[in-house]
Amino acid sequence: MIRHSFQKKNIFIRLPFSADFLTLAMAFADKGARGFGYGDRETGGLVLAIEELFSFYERESTKGSTVEIEMEDQGYRLVLSLFFCLADPDMRAFNLTWNVNHDSQESLEMLGPMIAARTLSSLRLEFGADEKVILRLTRNREYSMAERVALPPSGNTSTLRLLNPSRDDLYHFASMAATYGSPFLPPFLARPEMAADMLESGHLNALLVAGDDWIMGGVLWKPLTDSCLELYGPYLFIDNPDDEAMTLLMDEAVKCISRSWFKGLVRRQGALAGHERFFDFLGEIQLSGKNDVNATYYYRQLKEESSGVVYCTGNLAIFLDEQYRRLCLPRQIRTASNLRLRNASVLAVELENARSLAVMRPLCAGKDLDTNIRAHLDLLHGQGIENFIVELDTGRSEDVAFADALEKNSFLPRLLIPDAGLGDLVIYDHCKLNAQS
């Protein structure tokens, strides 16, 4: 069963972008979050973020301009978006590397945006025509970590059947997956109620396999973009996991997914036995550390590929040409000119401590690209992180502008995932042997 036809629940307000309307903007965030059923911690975090970001960027805005604020309830999280026009907003404080200098008034003024960014679950930046800036602030509901539950007894030989899970079924499956343990367990499975809310709201699909009264395993998938799905699993809690249960789950999951409108399906976890029946192999990133579990990338094309144009230069253009030929993707590569660089760049960082991995994503391209990337590497190395990946979206000029600076800092493009962003997603890996800390 496919559940991706979820109903959008959102509210919207347009205000003059001036300090006189700050209180109204904060009230909108507060009443909206509570109206959607969120508690004090989630609501307080969003209200604080609105207060700090509205106050900071209002001072930089043109007199008489407006700000639009939209709040969308996705069941398991709130997405609060601010739309305003500003030629070159100062976003340095969104970087993980930003530190306040108490002897600098300019630095102290950036304290508000820094606090706002670090109270959120995630922050994304988008840029439109006529100097439009979009800040997308995400705050997850508060969820408890999974408690340990019983797993199927060893040697269970009961007849297996497929199960389209209810909310309660998925909650229990997530608890089992967390109890069983996996280096590739996504955060939503480590919090069973979060997984259940995602299923109920249509942001997640799942298929389970059961025998007698036991759930034996399952596979899950959810949208990565508007055109690409991501698969998680299969997670199996039985002996000989490469047998009947794997076949039942994957055959039915792929059949369901193939009926959707999505163009592709990606899986980026560990190696999958017998993947040739379901996926093409994209590549593998070698990870070092206490677990030494590599990241293996697979892809399945679900619909006929449409043509597209990618603007880039240098070694990225050479890499993309090789990948498009190998994967038979109808893309045209054109030379990019006049890529805009703002005063300061911004990188988002997602940490996976179990794999000693930092996944970095460009948010804003600036004149300090080289030094900003190096500063992130130095900071994260100092925190014990050993592996670094950058995900670069060919559909965003902000991302493409990072390509040369990444190579200067010992990153190289390793593989490409079609349609996994606004365009295709290029995965850069840090060359540990050649890198100088």
Protein Blocks (a to p, Z undefined) as FASTA:
>chain_A
ZZklcccddddddddddfklmmmmmmmmmmmmmmnopafklmmmmmmmmmmmmmmmmmmp
cehiacddddddehjaccdddddddfbacfklmpmklccdfkbmklmmmmmmmmmmmmpf
bdcddddehhiacdddddddddddddddddddehiabdcddddddfklmmmmmmmmmmno
pakbcfklmmmklmmmmmmnopaccddddehjbcfbdcddddfblmbccdedjddfbehk
llmmlmmmmmmmmmmmmmmmbfbdcddddddehklmmmccfbdcddedjkopacdddddd
fbdcdddddddehjllmmmmmmmmmnopacdddddehiacdfbdcddddddfknopacdd
dfbdcfklmmmmmmmmmmmmmnopabdcddddfkbmklmmmmmmmmmnopacfbdcehia
mbdcddddddfklpcZZ
